Amino acid sequence: MARFRPNALHPLASAVTGLAAGAVLTLLWPVPLGAALGLVLVGLGAMGAIWQAERRSLAQREQVLAAVGEVKVRLATNAIRLDALSKRVEQMPMRDADAAPARAAINELTAEVGLLGDLIHQVATTLADHDATLATLQSRTSPAAASEGQPVAAPPVVVDPEAARQERLRVVAAERAEAAKLAEERAAAEQASVISAALSEGRVEVHLQPIVQLPQRRTRGYEALVRLRIDENTLLLPHEFIPVIEERGFGPTLDALVLTRALAIARHLGAKPGELFVSCNFSTATWNSSKALATLSRILDKYREHTGHLVVEMPQKVFRGLDPTSLGLLGAMSANGVRFALDELADLRLDPVALFDRGIRFVKAPAALLMEQAESQSADIAPADLAALLARASVVLIADQVGDDPTVADMIDLGVTMGQGLVFSPPRPVKPDVFAEPAPAAAAVAAHEPSLAIVAEPRTAEVVGYPVPAPASPPEAPPERQSFRSVLRRATA
């Protein structure tokens, strides 16, 4: 037989039981005493219902608090597991570029678990404060307190639940945004440290993209595009590491590395037939620093014999904002044989004669800009006339970022004589032997003519008392060849 549990009964059961017992007693004992006892039983039933309702409310509140405590324990356990997972990720053999997103996701999950724990703690604190407030109000509003003359507390201010919920959501969203921002800053700092380490170790690679003659598509030059090697499987493009390098002030260092590699490529191109050239770019920090330009100018002066195959590209915005000192350094570079190319054109407002006087021999205009100006009615100059206008001043127009064959046909119709883009060839890495130092001239001659090394007279040691070797006798002259008729005449004489 199951055990009887009073807490399982509904609070109204006591009131119904008291009312029924009072009615039965009043009916069975119709005297005034029976009626009085019936009323007493009804009152006892009502009091029992109130007492049972309070006990049930207290039990439910204890269950809520127990559930809140269990949730807090589970959140703490999950936080410990996330911490262990973060340590495992740190110990895994992953690349830094792949590990940074995983660390950011784990940090964001940890922040969210911490926020949920704070919210649960706030719920428990609010329930405890609510119980304390109710107890204080009951003690102040009790009849005993009123009889003693104590002031009755004012009713509590009712807060709009929807407004409170919106405020909590706003606070949680702000905390999550702050945690996400911190995670992004941490990931950006880690990536910046990886990029700085790769640059300090000199893991800079140069890829070449050809510049072709139109319409024959014969290669006339190359553009040196820089890449940064993080590891054997990760190669960063310029837009992924140039902002970090410029922010940390390493732009001139990167430009010096790229310039030395471009000069090695120019030396290699000088040994090939044809007037091939290689172009390279400098960072904005270098163009804005006269000291950095002077350093690069000294490097160019040191390798003056190779600068005839080198072209330095300069953005149009930088060219229009150069100060007198930088213009003087440009003139010194041009005097050493360096040619310049105007790059990143925003408009076609160009003065060919002034460009030539500043040492600019090429103008690289995006193909999309040339097509836009060709279709525009208010263009500064018709692109069909631009190539001829620049050619009169010995400046060559190059169509950049050409992506397909129809665009190539349009560039030919506009009179463009050179083009560059993926339709011709993507950037490709340079062979390592290009950057190798050339062999000395004597070694090269000995390698191509080994007989000379054999014929050369060996040197002898000078030892006291050792007879000096006699000079070698000259080789005998070969016998003179005579005709058969002369030999027959001499024999018959």
C-alpha positions as CSV (number, residue, x, y, z in Angstrom):
1,M,0.0,0.0,0.0
2,A,1.4,3.4,-1.0
3,R,2.3,5.8,1.7
4,F,0.0,8.8,2.2
5,R,1.7,12.2,1.4
6,P,-0.1,15.3,2.6
7,N,2.0,17.5,0.3
8,A,0.6,15.7,-2.7
9,L,-3.0,17.0,-2.0
10,H,-4.3,20.2,-3.5
11,P,-4.5,23.1,-1.1
12,L,-8.3,23.3,-1.6
13,A,-8.7,19.8,-0.3
14,S,-8.4,20.9,3.3
15,A,-11.0,23.7,2.8
16,V,-13.4,21.3,1.1
17,T,-13.0,18.7,3.9
18,G,-13.6,21.3,6.6
19,L,-16.7,22.6,4.9
20,A,-18.1,19.2,4.4
21,A,-17.4,18.1,8.0
22,G,-19.1,21.3,9.3
23,A,-22.1,20.9,7.2
24,V,-22.5,17.2,8.2
25,L,-22.2,18.1,11.9
26,T,-24.7,21.0,11.6
27,L,-27.2,18.6,10.0
28,L,-26.7,15.8,12.4
29,W,-26.7,18.0,15.5
30,P,-29.3,20.7,14.9
31,V,-28.6,22.6,18.2
32,P,-26.7,25.9,18.5
33,L,-23.6,24.0,19.7
34,G,-23.6,21.8,16.6
35,A,-23.8,24.9,14.3
36,A,-20.9,26.5,16.3
37,L,-18.8,23.4,15.9
38,G,-19.6,23.2,12.2
39,L,-18.3,26.8,11.8
40,V,-15.2,25.9,13.7
41,L,-14.6,22.9,11.4
42,V,-15.0,25.2,8.3
43,G,-12.5,27.7,9.7
44,L,-10.0,24.9,10.5
45,G,-10.4,23.7,6.9
46,A,-9.7,27.1,5.5
47,M,-6.7,27.6,7.7
48,G,-5.3,24.2,6.6
49,A,-5.8,25.2,3.0
50,I,-3.8,28.4,3.5
51,W,-1.1,26.6,5.4
52,Q,-0.8,23.9,2.7
53,A,-0.7,26.5,-0.1
54,E,2.2,28.3,1.7
55,R,4.1,25.0,2.1
56,R,3.5,24.1,-1.6
57,S,4.7,27.6,-2.7
58,L,7.8,27.2,-0.5
59,A,8.5,23.7,-2.0
60,Q,8.2,25.1,-5.5
61,R,10.6,27.9,-4.7
62,E,13.1,25.5,-3.3
63,Q,12.8,23.4,-6.5
64,V,13.4,26.5,-8.6
65,L,16.5,27.4,-6.5
66,A,17.8,23.9,-6.8
67,A,17.3,23.9,-10.6
68,V,19.2,27.2,-10.8
69,G,22.0,25.8,-8.7
70,E,22.1,22.7,-11.0
71,V,22.3,25.0,-14.0
72,K,25.2,26.9,-12.5
73,V,27.0,23.7,-11.8
74,R,26.6,22.5,-15.4
75,L,27.7,25.8,-16.7
76,A,30.8,25.6,-14.5
77,T,31.5,22.1,-15.8
78,N,31.1,23.3,-19.4
79,A,33.5,26.2,-18.8
80,I,36.1,23.7,-17.4
81,R,35.6,21.5,-20.6
82,L,36.0,24.6,-22.8
83,D,39.2,25.4,-21.0
84,A,40.5,21.9,-21.5
85,L,39.5,22.0,-25.2
86,S,41.4,25.3,-25.6
87,K,44.5,23.7,-24.1
88,R,44.2,20.8,-26.5
89,V,43.9,23.1,-29.5
90,E,47.0,24.9,-28.4
91,Q,48.9,21.6,-28.2
92,M,47.7,20.4,-31.7
93,P,50.2,20.7,-34.6
94,M,48.2,23.4,-36.5
95,R,49.3,26.3,-38.5
96,D,49.0,29.7,-36.9
97,A,46.7,30.9,-39.7
98,D,44.3,27.9,-39.1
99,A,44.5,28.0,-35.3
100,A,43.6,31.7,-35.0
101,P,39.9,31.1,-36.0
102,A,39.6,28.1,-33.7
103,R,41.0,30.1,-30.8
104,A,38.6,33.0,-31.6
105,A,35.6,30.6,-31.6
106,I,36.6,29.0,-28.3
107,N,37.1,32.4,-26.7
108,E,33.7,33.5,-27.9
109,L,32.1,30.3,-26.5
110,T,33.9,30.8,-23.2
111,A,32.6,34.4,-23.0
112,E,29.0,33.3,-23.7
113,V,29.2,30.6,-21.0
114,G,30.5,33.2,-18.6
115,L,27.6,35.5,-19.5
116,L,25.1,32.7,-18.9
117,G,26.6,32.0,-15.6
118,D,26.3,35.6,-14.6
119,L,22.7,35.7,-15.7
120,I,21.8,32.6,-13.6
121,H,23.5,34.2,-10.6
122,Q,21.5,37.3,-11.1
123,V,18.2,35.3,-11.2
124,A,19.1,33.5,-7.9
125,T,20.1,36.8,-6.3
126,T,16.8,38.4,-7.5
127,L,14.8,35.6,-6.0
128,A,16.5,35.9,-2.7
129,D,16.0,39.7,-2.7
130,H,12.4,39.2,-3.5
131,D,11.9,36.8,-0.6
132,A,13.6,39.2,1.8
133,T,11.5,42.1,0.5
134,L,8.3,40.1,1.0
135,A,9.3,39.2,4.5
136,T,10.0,42.8,5.4
137,L,6.7,44.0,3.9
138,Q,4.7,41.3,5.8
139,S,6.4,42.2,9.1
140,R,5.7,45.9,8.5
141,T,2.1,45.5,7.4
142,S,1.1,43.0,10.1
143,P,-1.6,44.0,12.5
144,A,0.8,43.9,15.4
145,A,3.0,46.5,13.7
146,A,0.0,48.7,13.0
147,S,-1.2,48.4,16.6
148,E,2.3,49.5,17.8
149,G,2.1,52.7,15.7
150,Q,4.9,51.8,13.2
151,P,4.7,53.3,9.8
152,V,3.2,51.1,7.1
153,A,5.6,50.6,4.1
154,A,4.6,52.0,0.7
155,P,3.7,49.5,-2.0
156,P,6.7,48.5,-4.1
157,V,7.2,50.1,-7.5
158,V,6.1,47.8,-10.3
159,V,8.7,47.6,-13.1
160,D,7.6,47.0,-16.7
161,P,8.6,43.4,-17.5
162,E,9.0,44.1,-21.2
163,A,11.3,47.1,-20.5
164,A,13.3,45.0,-18.0
165,R,13.7,42.2,-20.6
166,Q,14.8,44.6,-23.3
167,E,17.3,46.2,-20.9
168,R,18.8,42.8,-20.1
169,L,19.0,41.9,-23.8
170,R,20.8,45.1,-24.5
171,V,23.3,44.5,-21.7
172,V,23.9,40.9,-22.9
173,A,24.3,42.1,-26.6
174,A,26.8,44.7,-25.5
175,E,28.8,42.2,-23.5
176,R,28.8,39.7,-26.4
177,A,29.9,42.5,-28.8
178,E,32.8,43.4,-26.4
179,A,33.8,39.8,-26.1
180,A,33.8,39.4,-29.9
181,K,35.8,42.5,-30.3
182,L,38.4,41.3,-27.9
183,A,38.6,38.0,-29.7
184,E,39.1,39.7,-33.0
185,E,41.8,42.0,-31.6
186,R,43.5,39.0,-30.1
187,A,43.4,37.1,-33.4
188,A,44.6,40.2,-35.3
189,A,47.5,40.6,-32.9
190,E,48.5,36.9,-33.4
191,Q,48.3,37.3,-37.2
192,A,50.4,40.4,-37.0
193,S,53.1,38.7,-34.9
194,V,53.2,35.8,-37.4
195,I,53.6,38.3,-40.4
196,S,56.3,40.2,-38.6
197,A,58.2,37.0,-37.8
198,A,58.0,35.9,-41.5
199,L,59.2,39.3,-42.7
200,S,62.1,39.4,-40.1
201,E,63.2,36.0,-41.4
202,G,63.2,37.2,-45.0
203,R,60.5,34.8,-46.2
204,V,59.5,37.1,-49.0
205,E,58.8,35.7,-52.5
206,V,58.5,37.4,-55.8
207,H,56.1,36.2,-58.5
208,L,56.2,37.6,-62.1
209,Q,53.3,38.5,-64.3
210,P,54.2,39.2,-68.0
211,I,53.5,42.4,-69.8
212,V,52.9,41.6,-73.5
213,Q,53.0,43.5,-76.8
214,L,49.6,43.8,-78.5
215,P,48.4,42.3,-80.7
216,Q,51.2,39.8,-81.0
217,R,51.1,39.0,-77.3
218,R,54.9,38.8,-77.2
219,T,56.4,39.3,-73.8
220,R,58.1,42.7,-73.3
221,G,58.5,42.8,-69.5
222,Y,57.3,41.5,-66.2
223,E,55.8,42.9,-63.0
224,A,57.2,41.7,-59.7
225,L,54.4,40.9,-57.3
226,V,55.4,40.3,-53.7
227,R,54.2,37.3,-51.6
228,L,54.9,36.4,-48.0
229,R,55.6,32.8,-47.1
230,I,54.1,31.9,-43.7
231,D,54.8,28.1,-43.9
232,E,55.1,25.5,-46.6
233,N,51.3,25.5,-47.2
234,T,50.4,29.2,-46.6
235,L,51.3,32.0,-49.0
236,L,49.8,35.4,-48.2
237,L,48.8,37.9,-50.9
238,P,49.6,41.6,-50.6
239,H,46.2,42.7,-49.4
240,E,46.6,40.2,-46.5
241,F,49.8,41.5,-45.1
242,I,50.7,44.9,-46.5
243,P,48.3,46.8,-44.1
244,V,49.9,45.0,-41.1
245,I,53.4,45.8,-42.3
246,E,52.7,49.4,-43.0
247,E,51.0,49.8,-39.6
248,R,54.1,48.5,-37.9
249,G,56.4,50.7,-40.0
250,F,58.1,47.8,-41.9
251,G,57.2,49.1,-45.3
252,P,60.7,50.4,-46.2
253,T,62.2,47.1,-45.1
254,L,59.9,45.1,-47.4
255,D,60.6,47.5,-50.3
256,A,64.4,47.0,-49.9
257,L,64.0,43.2,-50.0
258,V,61.7,43.4,-53.1
259,L,64.1,45.9,-54.8
260,T,67.1,43.6,-54.4
261,R,65.2,40.7,-55.8
262,A,63.9,42.9,-58.7
263,L,67.5,43.9,-59.4
264,A,68.6,40.2,-59.5
265,I,65.8,39.6,-62.0
266,A,66.9,42.6,-64.0
267,R,70.4,41.2,-64.1
268,H,69.0,37.9,-65.4
269,L,66.9,39.7,-68.1
270,G,70.0,41.7,-69.2
271,A,71.6,38.4,-70.3
272,K,68.7,37.6,-72.6
273,P,68.1,39.0,-76.1
274,G,65.5,41.8,-76.4
275,E,64.9,44.8,-74.2
276,L,63.0,43.0,-71.4
277,F,62.3,44.8,-68.1
278,V,60.9,44.1,-64.7
279,S,58.8,46.5,-62.7
280,C,58.3,46.7,-58.9
281,N,56.2,48.7,-56.5
282,F,57.0,50.6,-53.3
283,S,54.7,51.1,-50.3
284,T,53.0,54.3,-49.4
285,A,55.3,54.7,-46.4
286,T,58.3,54.6,-48.6
287,W,57.0,57.2,-51.0
288,N,56.1,59.5,-48.1
289,S,59.6,59.2,-46.5
290,S,62.6,61.0,-48.0
291,K,64.9,58.9,-45.9
292,A,63.5,55.6,-47.2
293,L,63.7,56.9,-50.8
294,A,67.4,57.9,-50.2
295,T,68.2,54.4,-48.9
296,L,66.6,52.8,-52.0
297,S,68.4,55.3,-54.2
298,R,71.7,54.2,-52.7
299,I,70.9,50.6,-53.5
300,L,70.1,51.5,-57.1
301,D,73.3,53.5,-57.4
302,K,75.2,50.4,-56.2
303,Y,73.7,48.2,-58.9
304,R,73.7,50.9,-61.6
305,E,74.6,48.4,-64.4
306,H,71.3,46.6,-64.0
307,T,68.9,49.5,-63.6
308,G,68.4,49.8,-67.4
309,H,66.1,46.7,-67.1
310,L,64.2,48.0,-64.0
311,V,61.0,50.0,-63.9
312,V,59.6,51.4,-60.6
313,E,55.8,51.8,-60.5
314,M,54.3,54.8,-58.7
315,P,50.6,55.4,-57.9
316,Q,49.0,58.5,-59.5
317,K,47.9,59.8,-56.1
318,V,51.5,59.6,-54.8
319,F,53.0,61.2,-57.9
320,R,50.7,64.2,-57.5
321,G,51.6,64.7,-53.8
322,L,55.4,64.3,-53.9
323,D,57.3,67.0,-52.1
324,P,60.4,68.8,-53.6
325,T,62.8,66.5,-51.8
326,S,61.2,63.3,-53.1
327,L,61.1,64.8,-56.6
328,G,64.8,65.5,-56.4
329,L,65.4,61.8,-55.4
330,L,63.3,60.7,-58.3
331,G,65.5,62.8,-60.6
332,A,68.6,61.2,-59.2
333,M,67.1,57.7,-59.8
334,S,66.2,58.7,-63.3
335,A,69.7,59.9,-63.9
336,N,71.0,56.5,-62.9
337,G,68.9,54.9,-65.6
338,V,65.8,54.0,-63.7
339,R,62.5,54.3,-65.5
340,F,59.2,54.9,-63.8
341,A,55.6,53.8,-64.5
342,L,52.5,55.7,-63.4
343,D,50.1,53.2,-61.8
344,E,46.7,53.0,-60.1
345,L,45.1,55.7,-62.3
346,A,41.9,57.3,-61.0
347,D,41.4,59.6,-64.1
348,L,43.0,60.3,-67.4
349,R,44.0,63.9,-66.8
350,L,47.6,63.5,-67.9
351,D,50.4,65.8,-69.2
352,P,52.6,63.5,-71.3
353,V,55.5,66.1,-71.6
354,A,55.6,66.6,-67.8
355,L,55.5,62.9,-67.2
356,F,58.4,62.3,-69.5
357,D,60.4,65.1,-67.8
358,R,59.9,63.3,-64.4
359,G,61.3,60.1,-65.8
360,I,58.0,58.3,-66.4
361,R,58.1,56.1,-69.5
362,F,55.0,53.9,-68.9
363,V,51.4,54.7,-67.9
364,K,49.4,51.7,-66.6
365,A,45.6,52.3,-66.9
366,P,43.0,49.7,-65.8
367,A,41.1,48.3,-68.7
368,A,37.8,49.0,-67.0
369,L,38.7,52.7,-66.7
370,L,39.6,52.9,-70.4
371,M,36.3,51.3,-71.4
372,E,34.4,53.6,-69.0
373,Q,36.0,56.7,-70.5
374,A,35.4,55.4,-74.0
375,E,31.7,55.1,-73.4
376,S,31.4,58.4,-71.4
377,Q,30.4,61.6,-73.2
378,S,32.2,63.8,-70.7
379,A,35.6,62.1,-70.6
380,D,38.7,64.2,-70.0
381,I,40.3,62.7,-73.1
382,A,39.2,60.0,-75.6
383,P,41.1,56.7,-74.8
384,A,41.5,56.2,-78.5
385,D,43.6,59.4,-78.6
386,L,45.4,58.8,-75.3
387,A,47.8,56.2,-76.6
388,A,48.9,58.3,-79.6
389,L,49.2,61.4,-77.3
390,L,51.5,59.6,-74.9
391,A,53.5,58.0,-77.7
392,R,54.4,61.4,-79.1
393,A,56.1,62.1,-75.7
394,S,57.8,58.6,-75.7
395,V,55.5,57.3,-73.0
396,V,53.9,53.8,-73.5
397,L,50.3,53.1,-72.5
398,I,49.8,49.7,-70.8
399,A,46.3,48.3,-70.3
400,D,46.2,46.7,-66.8
401,Q,43.8,44.1,-65.3
402,V,42.8,42.6,-68.7
403,G,40.6,39.6,-67.9
404,D,39.3,38.2,-71.1
405,D,39.8,38.1,-74.9
406,P,36.9,40.6,-75.8
407,T,38.6,43.1,-73.6
408,V,41.9,42.5,-75.4
409,A,40.1,43.2,-78.7
410,D,38.7,46.4,-77.3
411,M,42.2,47.5,-76.1
412,I,43.6,46.9,-79.6
413,D,40.8,49.0,-81.0
414,L,41.7,51.8,-78.6
415,G,45.3,51.8,-79.9
416,V,46.9,50.3,-76.7
417,T,50.2,48.7,-77.5
418,M,50.8,46.7,-74.3
419,G,48.6,44.7,-71.9
420,Q,48.8,42.9,-68.6
421,G,46.3,40.6,-66.9
422,L,45.1,37.1,-66.2
423,V,44.0,36.5,-69.8
424,F,47.7,36.5,-70.7
425,S,49.2,34.7,-67.7
426,P,48.7,34.6,-63.9
427,P,51.6,35.5,-61.7
428,R,54.1,32.7,-61.5
429,P,57.0,32.1,-59.0
430,V,60.6,32.9,-60.0
431,K,63.1,30.1,-60.4
432,P,65.7,30.0,-57.6
433,D,68.6,30.1,-60.0
434,V,67.6,33.6,-61.1
435,F,68.7,35.0,-57.7
436,A,71.9,33.0,-57.7
437,E,75.2,35.0,-58.0
438,P,76.8,34.7,-61.4
439,A,79.9,32.6,-61.7
440,P,83.3,34.4,-62.0
441,A,84.5,35.1,-65.5
442,A,87.6,32.9,-65.2
443,A,85.6,30.0,-63.9
444,A,83.1,30.4,-66.7
445,V,85.9,30.4,-69.4
446,A,87.4,27.3,-67.8
447,A,84.1,25.6,-67.8
448,H,83.4,26.3,-71.5
449,E,87.0,25.8,-72.7
450,P,88.6,23.0,-70.6
451,S,91.5,22.6,-73.1
452,L,92.8,26.0,-72.1
453,A,93.3,24.8,-68.5
454,I,95.2,21.8,-69.7
455,V,97.5,23.7,-72.0
456,A,98.3,26.3,-69.4
457,E,101.9,26.1,-68.1
458,P,102.0,24.7,-64.5
459,R,103.7,26.8,-61.9
460,T,106.7,25.4,-60.0
461,A,107.8,26.1,-56.5
462,E,111.0,28.2,-56.0
463,V,113.3,26.0,-53.9
464,V,116.9,26.9,-53.1
465,G,119.5,24.7,-55.0
466,Y,116.8,23.2,-57.3
467,P,117.7,23.6,-61.0
468,V,115.4,25.8,-63.0
469,P,113.6,23.7,-65.6
470,A,114.6,24.4,-69.2
471,P,112.0,26.1,-71.2
472,A,110.0,23.8,-73.4
473,S,111.1,23.6,-77.0
474,P,108.7,25.0,-79.5
475,P,106.7,22.4,-81.4
476,E,108.1,21.3,-84.8
477,A,106.5,22.8,-87.8
478,P,104.4,20.3,-89.7
479,P,105.9,19.1,-93.1
480,E,104.9,21.1,-96.1
481,R,102.5,19.4,-98.3
482,Q,103.5,19.0,-102.0
483,S,101.5,18.0,-105.0
484,F,101.8,14.6,-106.6
485,R,103.1,16.2,-109.9
486,S,106.0,17.9,-108.1
487,V,107.0,14.7,-106.4
488,L,106.9,12.8,-109.7
489,R,109.0,15.4,-111.5
490,R,111.6,15.3,-108.7
491,A,111.7,11.5,-108.9
492,T,112.2,11.4,-112.7
493,A,114.8,14.2,-112.8
